[in-house]
Amino acid sequence: MAFADKSTYFFKDGEVEQKWFIVNAEGKTLGRLASQIARILRGKHKPQFTTNSDCGDFVIVVNAEKIHITGKRAELKEYFRYTGYPGGAIFEKFKDVIKDHPERVIEHAVKGMIPHNRLGRRIIKKLKVYAGVDHPHKAQKPVELVIN
């Protein structure tokens, strides 16, 4: 039996159009926002989604400093970094990181939700996070994306 025209077509990297979306993070919960952004970056919202290719869209996040987390996490949540030197472990509280580098909070949350391989390193480069309202990507004409 020959099954003509019944094979699945897998899309390659350049065959899917990539759009630019802008997300306002003001008043949003960190984890819920990060999971939706990771979904858009991977391309899971498209019918052409292929697991082994980069078919996702670009996402610009503005107002990262106005994101919030629920419960007592603002006091309890810690971020870990390692300098590479003996005794170089650095622990930072969420409330300190959101005050000094609010972009890192969203980047860290989204990075944990995408694949931890070569494809994931390419996908995370399509995420652009800014603390305020201004961003340098107006030439790409990003479309407003409403995330509940």
Contacts in CASP RR format, 6 or more apart in sequence:
PFRMAT RR
TARGET T0000
AUTHOR 0000-0000-0000
METHOD contacts of the structure
MODEL  1
MAFADKSTYFFKDGEVEQKWFIVNAEGKTLGRLASQIARILRGKHKPQFT
TNSDCGDFVIVVNAEKIHITGKRAELKEYFRYTGYPGGAIFEKFKDVIKD
HPERVIEHAVKGMIPHNRLGRRIIKKLKVYAGVDHPHKAQKPVELVIN
10 50 0 8 1.000
10 52 0 8 1.000
10 53 0 8 1.000
11 48 0 8 1.000
11 50 0 8 1.000
11 53 0 8 1.000
11 55 0 8 1.000
12 53 0 8 1.000
13 53 0 8 1.000
13 54 0 8 1.000
13 55 0 8 1.000
15 48 0 8 1.000
15 55 0 8 1.000
16 46 0 8 1.000
16 48 0 8 1.000
16 53 0 8 1.000
16 55 0 8 1.000
16 56 0 8 1.000
18 55 0 8 1.000
18 56 0 8 1.000
18 57 0 8 1.000
18 58 0 8 1.000
18 126 0 8 1.000
19 57 0 8 1.000
19 58 0 8 1.000
19 143 0 8 1.000
20 57 0 8 1.000
20 58 0 8 1.000
20 59 0 8 1.000
20 60 0 8 1.000
20 137 0 8 1.000
20 140 0 8 1.000
20 141 0 8 1.000
20 142 0 8 1.000
20 143 0 8 1.000
21 40 0 8 1.000
21 57 0 8 1.000
21 58 0 8 1.000
21 59 0 8 1.000
21 60 0 8 1.000
21 142 0 8 1.000
21 143 0 8 1.000
21 144 0 8 1.000
21 145 0 8 1.000
22 59 0 8 1.000
22 60 0 8 1.000
22 61 0 8 1.000
22 62 0 8 1.000
22 135 0 8 1.000
22 137 0 8 1.000
22 142 0 8 1.000
22 143 0 8 1.000
22 144 0 8 1.000
22 145 0 8 1.000
23 33 0 8 1.000
23 37 0 8 1.000
23 59 0 8 1.000
23 60 0 8 1.000
23 61 0 8 1.000
23 62 0 8 1.000
23 145 0 8 1.000
23 147 0 8 1.000
24 62 0 8 1.000
24 63 0 8 1.000
24 144 0 8 1.000
25 33 0 8 1.000
25 61 0 8 1.000
25 62 0 8 1.000
25 63 0 8 1.000
25 64 0 8 1.000
25 66 0 8 1.000
25 67 0 8 1.000
25 106 0 8 1.000
26 63 0 8 1.000
26 66 0 8 1.000
26 67 0 8 1.000
27 66 0 8 1.000
27 67 0 8 1.000
27 68 0 8 1.000
28 67 0 8 1.000
28 68 0 8 1.000
28 147 0 8 1.000
29 67 0 8 1.000
29 68 0 8 1.000
29 69 0 8 1.000
29 70 0 8 1.000
30 67 0 8 1.000
30 68 0 8 1.000
30 69 0 8 1.000
30 105 0 8 1.000
30 106 0 8 1.000
30 109 0 8 1.000
31 69 0 8 1.000
31 109 0 8 1.000
32 147 0 8 1.000
33 61 0 8 1.000
33 67 0 8 1.000
33 106 0 8 1.000
33 109 0 8 1.000
33 147 0 8 1.000
34 106 0 8 1.000
34 109 0 8 1.000
34 110 0 8 1.000
34 113 0 8 1.000
35 113 0 8 1.000
36 147 0 8 1.000
37 59 0 8 1.000
37 61 0 8 1.000
37 106 0 8 1.000
37 110 0 8 1.000
37 127 0 8 1.000
37 147 0 8 1.000
38 110 0 8 1.000
38 112 0 8 1.000
38 113 0 8 1.000
38 114 0 8 1.000
39 45 0 8 1.000
40 56 0 8 1.000
40 57 0 8 1.000
40 59 0 8 1.000
40 145 0 8 1.000
41 56 0 8 1.000
41 57 0 8 1.000
41 59 0 8 1.000
41 110 0 8 1.000
41 114 0 8 1.000
41 123 0 8 1.000
41 124 0 8 1.000
41 126 0 8 1.000
41 127 0 8 1.000
42 49 0 8 1.000
42 56 0 8 1.000
42 114 0 8 1.000
42 123 0 8 1.000
43 49 0 8 1.000
43 55 0 8 1.000
43 56 0 8 1.000
43 57 0 8 1.000
46 55 0 8 1.000
46 56 0 8 1.000
48 55 0 8 1.000
49 55 0 8 1.000
52 119 0 8 1.000
53 119 0 8 1.000
54 119 0 8 1.000
54 122 0 8 1.000
54 123 0 8 1.000
56 123 0 8 1.000
56 126 0 8 1.000
57 126 0 8 1.000
58 126 0 8 1.000
58 127 0 8 1.000
58 128 0 8 1.000
58 140 0 8 1.000
58 142 0 8 1.000
59 126 0 8 1.000
59 127 0 8 1.000
59 128 0 8 1.000
59 145 0 8 1.000
60 128 0 8 1.000
60 129 0 8 1.000
60 130 0 8 1.000
60 135 0 8 1.000
60 137 0 8 1.000
60 142 0 8 1.000
61 106 0 8 1.000
61 127 0 8 1.000
61 128 0 8 1.000
61 129 0 8 1.000
61 130 0 8 1.000
62 130 0 8 1.000
62 132 0 8 1.000
62 133 0 8 1.000
62 134 0 8 1.000
62 135 0 8 1.000
63 131 0 8 1.000
63 132 0 8 1.000
63 133 0 8 1.000
64 102 0 8 1.000
64 103 0 8 1.000
64 105 0 8 1.000
64 106 0 8 1.000
64 129 0 8 1.000
64 130 0 8 1.000
64 131 0 8 1.000
64 132 0 8 1.000
65 98 0 8 1.000
65 102 0 8 1.000
65 131 0 8 1.000
65 132 0 8 1.000
67 98 0 8 1.000
67 102 0 8 1.000
67 105 0 8 1.000
67 106 0 8 1.000
68 74 0 8 1.000
69 77 0 8 1.000
69 94 0 8 1.000
73 94 0 8 1.000
74 94 0 8 1.000
74 95 0 8 1.000
74 98 0 8 1.000
75 93 0 8 1.000
75 94 0 8 1.000
75 95 0 8 1.000
76 94 0 8 1.000
77 93 0 8 1.000
77 94 0 8 1.000
78 91 0 8 1.000
78 92 0 8 1.000
78 93 0 8 1.000
78 94 0 8 1.000
79 91 0 8 1.000
79 92 0 8 1.000
79 93 0 8 1.000
79 94 0 8 1.000
79 97 0 8 1.000
79 104 0 8 1.000
79 108 0 8 1.000
80 89 0 8 1.000
80 90 0 8 1.000
80 91 0 8 1.000
81 89 0 8 1.000
81 90 0 8 1.000
81 92 0 8 1.000
82 88 0 8 1.000
82 89 0 8 1.000
82 90 0 8 1.000
83 89 0 8 1.000
83 90 0 8 1.000
94 105 0 8 1.000
97 104 0 8 1.000
97 105 0 8 1.000
98 105 0 8 1.000
102 131 0 8 1.000
103 129 0 8 1.000
103 130 0 8 1.000
103 131 0 8 1.000
106 129 0 8 1.000
107 124 0 8 1.000
107 127 0 8 1.000
107 129 0 8 1.000
110 124 0 8 1.000
110 127 0 8 1.000
111 124 0 8 1.000
114 120 0 8 1.000
114 123 0 8 1.000
114 124 0 8 1.000
115 123 0 8 1.000
128 135 0 8 1.000
128 137 0 8 1.000
END
